[in-house]
């Protein structure tokens, strides 16, 4: 959809959720190529699109 290639992480043990303080599921995270979390908790499509556009400086 956004022309991105990458990995989708399924956190089955909740290890990453605990580390990031996630309290509800599902929770989307946008992580850049350096591993920096750029958005946490974006759930609506418009929020996700804004987060990705911001990360890509569009």
Residue pairs with C-beta under 8 A, 6 or more apart in sequence:
2 49
2 52
2 56
4 52
9 16
11 17
16 22
17 25
17 27
20 29
20 37
20 40
22 40
22 41
26 43
27 40
27 41
27 43
28 39
28 41
28 42
28 43
28 48
29 37
29 39
29 40
29 41
30 37
30 38
30 39
30 42
30 48
30 51
30 52
30 55
31 37
31 38
32 38
32 55
38 51
38 54
38 55
39 47
39 48
39 51
39 54
39 55
42 48
42 50
42 51
